[in-house]
Amino acid sequence: MKRHGFVLALPLLILVAIIFSSCSSTVENAKNEKLQPNVLFIPVDDLRPELGAYGSNCVISPNIDRLAKNGLTFTRAYCQQAVCNPSRASLMSGLRPDSLRIWDNKTYLRAMAPDVVTIPQYFKQNGYYTVGYGKAFHNNDPDTISWSETPENIAGFPFDPDAVYLTEENKAIIQEKIEAYKAAGKSRIDKCGYWYVKANISEIADVEDDAYYDGAQTTRAIEVMERLAKQDKPFFLSVGYYRPHLPFNAPKKYWDLYNRDSIPLAENQFVPEGTPAFLVHGDSELRKSYDDCPDLPLPIDGPWDEARQRKIKHGYLASVSYTDAQVGRLLDALDRLGLSENTIVVLFGDHGWKLGEHNGWGKKSNYEIDTRVPLIISGAGVEAKGKKSKAITELVDIYPTLCDVAGLEIPKYLQGTSMAPLLSNPDLEWKPVALSQFLLGRDRRTTNIDEEQMGYAMRTDRFRYVEWYKWNKDNSRGEYLRTELYDHEEDPQENTNLAANPEYKEMVDSLSEQLEQNYFK
């Protein structure tokens, strides 16, 4: 197997192409603008493909399921990195994390690629009126250049989108933390002007949907949709939902949909055999940010107690159903305004989320449970309505697909593949692999390793293959460390690492060469 140091450089040709595209994109065929389809873009934070449309009997998601019945459900879609900011920067730019050189939540898109043309920005350049609500990019990175209109320049929307607490207990915790920061002369105020502090991991409040951010933004988004429906140009409306991201704060009626004692728990509550426990991790957000979770056991220490597992999974499911209800409101508005037939609707999760699998709680790994995401494309341009596609697809494919369906020229520098042919024929032979990666150790809360390590993952039709390397201080690939191999035909939960099994040596060698060709050539 070929394993060696390799310095990754930002592809200059990509940047040149981006700049050229930004300068040359113009509005063509203006008189036919109204015939172009609208786009309703629905990113959902931390949403696993555990929905009715994906065969789940546990999650109550009637509205997302309704969307799937009018569209195509991709059952094997993958993010490029199971972390919010890198995943969103990649899909919104159409470029992979190594090309952007964004691998963590602290490095924003424009800092690394100031001239990149994002999906909504490209649509804006081509005659669309673009509006962004909620979380399309990372939390406090609205990227105002991408939008014709954002909530930041609309008065009367005083919400902290990330963590709205309504109970007296949680509000008291928040205020106490703020006062402590002030007394210490410190500030935790983010770019949007809110104190970035958390209280408990979940909250049950007997309130209407709009008392929390996701409900309130849906109301405002529908008002905007009503206005946009009267315009002479097509629109690109993004409504990005925060739940089911932590904290699991949702109105009581969504908690009441579930019987906590009957919620199924993860079957594989153990670290994969033959894999270091620190590769699982991912619960640092729970452990470090929330007052009621400081004593959580690490994956190597065994499963959490059942009561805590049920409480957290109950909160996750309630949050999914809360968001699902808001998606239903958007779909109802499309129908009422007569927009459904001429609107492309794309709903996706930015990455998965462990709910006890491998003793992990959260994202941030290269496993199937973290990298596989829900992806549904519905409405205009979709002929295979109500069907499913097993084609291996990636979030980086969304950009070229939307361009293709909307009749816009696909920028040549994009690193994804248009999925438009699958919208008519979901059984087409498709790309052989999906690529994901994760930079371990940059967030010191995540693991106790001393050096950063980069894991490059490749999902084929049958296998998940991962190679880990030391990550140099100059952000380059260093010494090879280890390999993981999981056979999905025999082990769909990825419970046993087969990389050291002599029977799989030829397969490991073959996949290593394939990984080298896909990532480093």
GIQUI-V277679 format. One line per field, one symbol per residue. phi: phi as a letter, one per 20 degrees, with the letter a starting at -180 (. if undefined). psi: psi as a letter, one per 20 degrees, with the letter a starting at -180 (. if undefined). Layout:
phi: ???
psi: ???
This chain:
phi: .ecbfbeedffffffffffffffefcedlgfdgfefffcddcfcfmeefdcgfdnfedfecfefffgffdbddeecdceeaebgffffffffdmcegfffmccbeedegffecfdfdfgffffffdneedccdmddefhdcflgffdfbcgfddfncedeffbedcffgffffffffffffffemdcceefendfeccdefbbdcecfgffdgfffffgfffffgffffefecfccddceeefefffedbggfefffcegfdffdgedeafgfncffffekndffffdddfecedfffgfeoffffffgffffgfffffffffgffgffffffgffemdffdcedcdbefaeafcoflmdcpdmbefgfeeecfbcdcngndeefmdcdeffccffefgfffgffenefegfefddcfeggffdcfegfcffbddcbbeeofefffbdfecfcddddcdegdddccddcfdffelcfdffdaccbceffdbfeleceegefgfdgffffffffffgffedd
psi: qoprqoppqpohhghghgggghhiproqlhijghiqqrpoonpppkoqlnrhijjpjgpolhghhgghhjappoimqqriplqgghghhghhijqrghhhlojriioqgihhmhjqorghgghghkjqoppoqbngarfkmimhhiqhprhhkpqkmmpohgnpqhqhghhhgghggghggghjkqqkpahjjqpmqrdrhrpopmrrhihrghgghgghhhggghghhirjqqqoopnppgqkqqqmoqqhhhhiiqohijpprphmmqpppjpphiifbijhgghhiphjkikpqrhhirqrqhggghgghghgghhghghhhhhhgghgggghjkighkpppppqqirapplipkkqoablrjrghhhpqqopprcpiohmpjrqpjqorqhiigghgggghikqpopiiqjappjghhhhnijqpaqhqqprrpopihoihhrjqhqqppppqpoahhqpppppqqorhjlqpcppgrqqppoihhmiilipojhjphijghgggghghggghhhj.
